[in-house]
Amino acid sequence: STFATSIDQKPRKESPFRSCLQGNSKNNELDLCFETKASSFTHSLFINSSSDPFATITDAMTAVKFRLRSFHQRFEKKLHKIVDYFGWCTWDAFYQNVTQEGVEDGLKSLSSAGVLPKFVIIDDGWQSVGLDAEENKKGNKSELLLRLTGVEENDEFKKENPTMGIKSIVDVAKGGVQPGLEEYESSMKFPTVSKGVLMNEPNWKMDPLAVQGLGLCVLETLGENLGGRVQLTRQFHQALDASVAKNFPDNGIIACMSHNTDSVYCSKQTAIVRASDDFYPRDPVSHTIHLASVSYNSIFLGEFMQPDWDMFHSLHPVAEYHSSARAITVGLFMSGNNSFQLSKLCQ
């Protein structure tokens, strides 16, 4: 088994940059792609090999860690107790129409059936968001592009004596922060797609994110004039770690949508990462693919953090399949319609 990984460099007179392995137009060839103005560098690629794939990756990550000194491995981090708990996620129950009353009613329903989740993940829908002003739409015809207007929960979760509150470290919306907010000095920045990315993903030429800034606000495309994507990612993770340490000293954070190697090579504190793509309960061909891909991803990501395999539906034709697979990961959490019988076995 051979494992190869591209690693960040820091030439003497240049900012950190990222190299990557990518295919080319020839068969059975890999290119090592650099996007930097540096004329020389000290290291760019680490290759390790042995007969044991797990030991190969562990040994490689240990060597890369001592070289970069920018991340910690999983065994060096504090794991939150959530890894041993059974929980509930609001996403498939409410989607973006979540309210405090709805969450409380959902918990009461579970409790009355003898299902007692020890943690709740309140997904998208609780943030303070708004639509773009007319002058900022830039031809955007979508009425669903919401951007943050503040870092507090919305009015649905602001009650005089709430029985359930929300604390958030990183308040996010897919459209980023609404431009023109004086408190945050926010402004529109459109992604700059590099030549290397276009070679590997030609569709980016016509992608709405690249052309009009629509859709997800992707950190690794916004590094221009901010030190580059590697430096920007490091600053982001330093701020994230400081905030978690202050507000959640038990390290209560799950990293989601964070598979880019810039992030994992900058992670010194976050100890749990979602190792999967989104869970698609209504796609009958997705279930084995989901488990196979997350198992594969976990071999690499597990060196940095404890892999999380995402939520599942306890009332589903393959519910037992998903629940048994997730038993080897962090705490199980369900969403959508529930089978109380299976949920009791999982808790």
Beta strands, then each sheet from edge to edge (+ up, - down):
strand 1: 2-6
strand 2: 19-23
strand 3: 30-34
strand 4: 45-49
strand 5: 87-89
strand 6: 119-121
strand 7: 127-131
strand 8: 146-153
strand 9: 272-274
strand 10: 306-308
strand 11: 333-334
sheet 1: 1+ 4-
sheet 2: 2+ 3-
sheet 3: 6+ 5+ 11+
sheet 4: 7+ 8-
sheet 5: 9+ 10+
end
